[in-house]
Amino acid sequence: MKPNTSSRQPTRSNNERRASRKYNKPKRPRGPQKIILFNKPYNVLTQFSGEPGDKTLSDYVPVKDVYPAGRLDKDSEGLLVLTNDGILQARLTQPQSKQPKIYWVQVEGAPSEEQLDQLRKGVTLKDGPTLPAGIERIEHPDIWDRNPPIRERKNIPTTWLAITLKEGRNRQVRRMTAHIGFPTLRLIRHKMASWTVEGLAPGEWREVKLSQTT
């Protein structure tokens, strides 16, 4: 009797696998390389289209054929790098590249050094353990006011932290601070690789050249 092969999954040839890897490999731009630094305001989506009433990148950045290297949540602010260079985009976002990203984070309450040490060593979230993070207390940074302002409770202090990550998961910073009992009130990406948001007001962007890349 011949074996029943109806449930077997079709296998791909070596040529098909090589073609698939080649197709998915990040590519250099066909034209000049474009790199845009954008200060994303609060309540703006990190994409060029959305539902009616949504604020998107197309409301601020008129440059064509550039795409975000990584994301910022709608309720987060700060530096967003956009490029038409797929290789650069992958280098900035893929976990194995370990490109540092620095966030200025305002949390509700006053965490102790022991509690911050948990984040420095890595904590276990629902999607697994985090890599060790750089955590520093900082003074209130000289930054723009948020519109709308955060909701502060008068009887509870807040603390500003500089958090350095070399990975990027969905809402990771917020989940990390919540894990040790201190909700994030405001989150600003200050630096990504060698670029910072310095000199850009919310909604402003500028183009940087290849010589200024990481």
C-alpha angles and dihedrals in degrees: 000000000000116000117254107253098170093103096049117112115237113253125225122233122239089254091054092050092049091048091050092051091047092050093050096044113113112256137213116243117267092225132031116324113258124200119178126188111204131182101219113212124220115278095025121124119234092234138072098244137037145148121309108287095024119127110227140173090269089069090063113019116060094180114116128224098018124124134192119268096218127338142267121208118250090251094048128086141202141050120023120174117209124187145161090218110100094191093053090045091054092046091054096046112028112102094228091061090060094203108181121242120191121206128190105217130188111202131188111249134010113284118206124235089253090056092047089049088064089063092043090056096039131261131225114247128181090273094048140278120328124230116254109281134208109244125184133165111234137184118254101291121236096252142137123279115259119240109242097025120234119264108252125186110223095219095051121070124221130220131208118219134184106219120190118199131182094193134050126218131164109289089340099158092049092049092047095053091043089052090064092042103262116111118216112245099178132012126192125176103221102174140017119184103318097336128092135189091240114135095019121108117208109289094018125118139182136190120239127200132237091261088062096052125114 
